[in-house]
Amino acid sequence: MIHHFLDAQSNRQYDILLILKENAKPIKIETISEKLNVSLATIKQDLSLIEIKWGHLLSLSIIDSQKVEIKIKNNSLFQQIVGELITESVPLKWLTLMFFEPYKTLTEYADKLHVSRSTLYRTQIILEDAFETLPIHIRQRQTCFFLEGDTEDDLRKFFAAFLLESFIFPGAKVPYPDIFPKIATVITSCIFSESEIDDDQQFYFFQFLYYVSLFREYHGFANESKEFAQPLEEVTKASVSSIRFYFPTLKQEQFQQIHEGIYAHIHGWKDVEERDRVELTAFRFSKMLREKTAVQLNDKQQEFLVRLVKQIYLTEKISTTPSSVFFDRFYYFSTTVEKSNTSLFQILNAMYDCLSEEIGLDPQLHRHSVIYWLCVEIPSLLFYIPELSILIISDLGKNHGYFAARMIKNILNYDELKHLNFTIASLTDYATMNTDDFDLMIINNTQIQHPTLPIFYIDDCPQEIELYRFKKYLNRIVEQKKDVQNIC
């Protein structure tokens, strides 16, 4: 599949790398030329470019200008190099942009890719030829371009298969869509026989499907039977950020491996030294955790914590990962150590302090997210809160409100608990709506007041006093509800 989406030079370099990988001994440059049916001069030029970019990582050596070999010390490093080569190709760069950043003009895409509009016109022909037998299409609405599948699911599965071949099994020529019946068979057997996904190719495919789905939902694209690219209006089991419901036997530890694999393969470590340095920091942190919080970790928890710290580092490094991924993992970690909410608050702060001191990361991005406060404080109330109606208002618009509600419910699995009912409104809606039936309001504009309704204000940097006030509001609401129920 990959060959269909690469430019000519990237295609040749991709094939050269695979040939060199398959040959344990030095191979004649002339032999490579014959295998690829390309002139000797062109192959030498490609080898020169490969040597400049990745020669030191591959231990590439050219012997007497006649033979060439590489020594692969680390297979994942080779996968990363192939991934870099693939993602540098203009067709795939544009394809990825249209998937993750749709509805831009040709000029905007050309500026982002640092190419001319004419190059993109030629690229469009390449992509349309590649999509001829696939349920994927390049569409144009007025002057804006975007990708469209026969269904949103087709797009997600295509990109999952693309990532699989690009980063995990380079050269495997993963079939599309032939792989999907196999995936469906595995999913079905997992659901009905409570077995685990153990086939590498299928398990990795699921990793990338999960990643792509999270990213798409993060940008407001639903995976439901409705007009393409409409924002998701409510959380249902058809929402793929609730994809775990379709894989009830997939262990939580495997989800952690999924996330670490996603970050490592999609974004990558700068080098092995960076990865080792962060891992050493994680071990130091677990020691500090024992000393400062009296949290004793067994081997399994220690391994999980190391992965969690590495994930935080990569999340902070790229600054674009949905917060739900991190907080979902931290929430699971909190259940494994069975600590109070206060202790968990201390643990997370200590974790960020450690990363900040040891690696120099700015801890503000996630520590001060409202999702963290809700994630840490609400779980202790889950099983005795009566049904509550919460109004979320955002001056950033209703889509932002929908996103906040989905995040809160997905992290805490509210799809099953049904304790909280969210209503989303813009400031314009709020001006004319009746709020008598709501128990609590969450809003990000401190200028808005309400005479009777408890309000939790979201700002850019929540303080502990806000956390206390929010918990107090919830407790008060709970007690009031209980009193009313007792009277009735």
N, C-alpha and C positions, 0 to 999 in steps of 0.2 A: 504493500500500500504506500509506503513512504516514497518510493521512486516516483510515483505520480505527482508528488507535490514539491519536488526539489528542482532547482534550476540545474542546468547542465553541469556546471562546475561542482556543485555540491553533490550531485549524483555520482560523479567520477570519484571524488574524494571519499565518499561514503563506501563505495565498492572497493577502493584501494585499501582502506582501513580493514575491511572485513577479510580481504584476501590475505593481508599481512597477519591478521590475528589467527587465521586458520592454518598458516604455515609456521611450524615450529622452527624451521631452518631458514637461512637466508634464501630469498627468491630473486631470480633475475628480473631486472626492470623490464627487459624485453618480453618476458613471459607475461607480466602484468599487462603490458601493451597489447599482446595478442589476445589475452582473455577478455579484455574490455573492448577490443577492436578500436583502439585509439592510438594516435601517433605516439612514437617514443618521446618526442619533444614535449608533447602535452602532458604525458605521465610524469616526466622529470620536473616540469613546472609545478604540477600538483603536489608531487612529493616535497618539493622545496617549500611550498606554502604550508603543508602539514608539519614539516620539520620546524618551521619558524613558530607556528602556533602551539604545537603540542609535543615537539620532539623530545624535550626534556622530561616530559611525563611518561612518554612511551619508550624511552631509551632507544629512539630510532637511530639507526646507523646505516649509512650508505657505503658499501665496500667497493673500492676501486671504480666508482662511478658505474658499476655494472649490476651489483646486487644490493638488496635492501632487506632489513629485518627490524622487528620491534620486539621488545621484551616487556611483557605485561606483568607488572608486579601486583596489580590490584584490578580485578575484573570490574568492580563498581566504578573505578576510575576510568576504565575504558568506556563503560556505558555513558559516563558523564561527558567524555570527550565527543563521542558519537552524537550525544544529545545536543551539545553545543554546536556541532557542525550542522545538524539538521535544523536547529532553530535559528541559525544565521541565514538560512535560505529565504529570499524575498517572498516567494509564494507562501511559505509557511508562516512567515512573520505577519503577512497581511491576513492570512486565514485566521490566525490566532487573534489578531486585533479585531477582526469582524465578529469573532465569537464572544470575546470578553468586553469589547468596546464597540457595540454596533451603532448604526445610525450616524455615521460621520460622512462627510463629503470626500470625494476622491482627493481633493487638495489637502484636507486634514490628514488623511491616511498617508499621503505622499510625504508631507512634512514630518510625520512621526517616524516614517521609515527611512527618511533621508534619500528618497529616490524621486525620479521625475514622474509626472502624471502618465506619460507615454509608457514608462516601464510598467506601471500598474495596469494600463490597458492591455499590454501584452500578457501580463501575469493573469489577468482575468480570463483570458482565453485558455491558458494552461490549467487553471483551476476548474473551469467549466468542463473541459475535456475530461479531467480526472473525476468529476462528479457525475459524469454521464450515466453511469450504471448504479449510482448511489442515491438514496433518498435525501440528498442534500442539494441545496440550490443557492446561488448568489442572486440576491434580489436588489432592486433599486427602487426606492420610494422618493419621488421627486429627484433631488440630487444626492440623497444619502444611500449608502450601501449597508447591507446586513446579510447574514446567513439565515437560511430558513430550512428546516427539515420538514418532511411529511408530518412529523410530530416533533415536539421538543425533545422527546426521548431519543429520537434518531440522532439529533445533534450531540446529545450527551454521550451516547454509546459510540458514536464515531470518534469523538475526541478521546474517550477512554481507550479505545483500540489504538488510536494514533499515539497516545502517550506510552502505551504498553510497548509498542514496537520501537518507539524512539528511545526510551530510557531504560527499559528492562530487558527486552529481547532483541537488541539490534541485529538485523539481518534475518530474523525469524520469519519475516513476511507473514505477519499475522493476517489471516483472511478476514475480510469484511464483506458481507455480514455472517459468513459461515461460523464464526466463533460464537455467535449469540445463542443458537440452540444448545450448544454445550454449556454455556453459562446458565441458561434457563434450567437445564437438567440438574445442574449442581444446586442451584437455588431451591428447586423443588424438593430434592432429596434432603437438603438441610432442614427445610421446614417440616417435612413429614417424618423424617427418621431421626431428627435431632443430632445429626452428624455435623462435623466441622468441615469447612472448606480447607482442603489440604493440597490441592493441585496448584503448583506455583503460578502457572500462566493464568488460571482462572482467578486465583486469589489476588494477584497483582492487578488483573483487569478490574476486579471489584474495588481495589484501592483507588484507582484512577477515576472510576465511575463515581465513587463517593466524593473525591476531591472536586471533580468537574461539577457535580450536582450542587455541592455546597457553594461553589463560586457563583454558579448561575443564580441560585436562589438569593445569594447575598446581593446580587444586582437586580433582583426583583422579577426573575423569570420563572413562571410556574411550570410544573410538569403535569398539567391536567388537560383534559379534553376541552380546550377553549381556544380562542384566537391566539395565534402565536405571540409570545412576548408580552402578555398581559400580566400585571403584577398579581401576586398571589393574595387573595382576599382573606383567607382563613387557613389555619393549620389543619390539614387532614392527613390521613395515612397515604394519600397520593403524593404528598409533598416529600421530595427526596431527602430533605434534611432530616426527615423521620425515617430514613432508609433502614435504620436498624430494626424497625418493626418487620421488615421483610426478611431479616436474617436473625431470628430470635436466638439462634444457638451460636452466633458469632461472639466469641468471648470479648469482654471489655479490654483485656490485655492485647487482643489482636487489633482492636481499634487504635490503641496507642501505637502499635507497630505501623499501622496504616498511616497515621499522621506523620510519624517520623520519616517513613519512606517517602511520603508525598513531599515534605519539605526538602529532604535531601536530594531527591531526584529532579524535582521541578526547579528548585532554586539553588540547591547545591551548596556545599561548603567551599569556601575560598580555596582551601587546601587541607591536606591531612592534618597539618599542625593546628589549624583553627579548630577542627573537630576534636582533636585530642585535648586541646587546651580547655575547651568547654566541658568535655567529659571529666577532666581532672577537677574543674571547678565544681561540677555536680557532686563528685565524691566528697570534696571539702565541705560543701554545703550540708550534706547529710550528716557529717560529723558535727558541724556547728548546730544543726537541728537538735541532735541528741543533747548537746551541752546547754542550749538556751531554752528549749521547750520540753525537755524530758520525753520527747517522742522517740521510742525505740522501734526501729524498722527491722523486719526480717529480710532475708535475702531477696525475696520476691518484691517486697515494697521498695527495697534499696534500688533494684534494677528499674522498677517503674519510675522512681523519683529521678534517676539519672536521665531517663528518656524524657521526662517532663521538663527538666531544666534545659535539655538540648532543644526541645520544642519551643520553649519560651524564647530562647536565644534566637532561633531562626524566625519565629513569629515577629519579634521585635526588629530583627534585621531587615525583613522585607516590608514590614509595616502595612501590608495589604491583606493579610489573612483574616477571614471573619473571626470575630471574637468568640463566636459560639464554639469553634473548634477547641480553643484553649480552655474555655471555661467548662466545657463538657468534660474534658480530661481532668481538670482540677476537681470538679465535683465528684468524679469517680474516685480520685485519690482520697478525697475527704472521707468517703465511705470505707476505704480500706484501713485507715488509721483510727477510725472511730473516736474522733476527738470532738470537743465542743466547738460551736461556731467561733467563740472567742479565740480558741487555740488555732483554728484554721485561719482566722484573720491574721494572727501573729505569724503563722507559718508562711502564708503567702507574702506578707510584708518582708519577712526575713529572706525569703527566696529572691525577691526583687532587689533587696539591699545587697545580697551576696552577688547577684549578677551585675548590679550596677558598679560595685566596688571592684570585682574581679575582672570584668570584661568591658566596663565603661558604657553600658547600655542605659538609655533613658527609660526609667521605669514608669513614666507617666501614662503612656498610651493605654495600658490595660488596667493598671492598678486603680485608676480613677474612672473606670467605666461603670456606668450604673448597673450593667449586667452583673458585675462582680458583687456589688452590694446585695442585689436581689438573690444572686446565686448562694451567697453565704448565709443570709438571714432567713430566707423563706423556708428552706427545707425543714427546719425544726417545727414549723407551723403546719406543714402540709396535711398531716393526718387528722387534725382537729379543726381546721378552718371550715366554717360553713361556706356555702356558695357566696362568692363576692362578685360584685360588678365594678369593674375598674375602667375609668375613662382615661385614655391616653391622648393628649393633645400636643402637637408639635408645630412650632411656627416654621419648621422646615418642610411642612406639607404632610399629607396623609400617608404617602409611601414610607416616609421615615417612621411614622407611628406604627404602620403595619410591620415594618422591619423590627422595631423594638419589641412589639408584642410577640412576634414569631420567635425571636431569640429567647425571650423569657420563658415561653411555654416549651420550646424545644429542649432547652437545657435541662429543665426540670421535669420533662416528660408529662406536661400538663394535658397532652392529647389523651392520656389515659385517666388522669385524676379528675378532670372536669371541675376543679374547685374554683377557678377564676374565669370570669367572663370578661373579655376585653371589648371595648368599643373605641374605635379610632376616629378622631375628628381633627379637622384643620381649625385654625383660629377663626376663620370665617364661619364654619359650621357651629363652633362653640358659641358664637355671638347670638345665635337664634335658637339653640337647642334647650330642651328641658333636662335638667340634671338631677331631678328629685330622686330618681331611682338608682343612682350610683352610690357606692360605698366609699370610693377613694378616687382621687384624680392624680395622675402623674403628668407633669408638664415641664417644658424646658424654658418657659418665659416667666421670670419672677415678677413681671408687672401684672400678671393675671391673679386676681384674688377671687375667693368664693366665700360667701357669708357663713355657710354651714358645712361644706364638704371638706374633709381632710385632704390636704394637698402635699404631694411629695415633689419638690422641685428638683429637676435634673440640671446641674450646671457642668461646666467643663472640668471642674476639680472638686468633687464631693468631699466633704470633711467628715470626720467621725461623728460630729454632732448631728449631721444629716442622717447618718446610718442609725443612730440612736432614735432620732425623731421618727424615722420611717417605721422602725420596729415598734415604737410606742403607738403610732397610729394603727398599725395592723393589730396589735394586741387589744387596743381599745375597741376597734371595730369587731374583733372576734368576740370579746366579752359582751358587747352590746347585742350582737346577733344571738349569742347563747341566751342572754336574758330574755329576749323577745321569744325565742323558741320555747323556753321554760314556761313563760306566761301562757303561751298558746297551748 
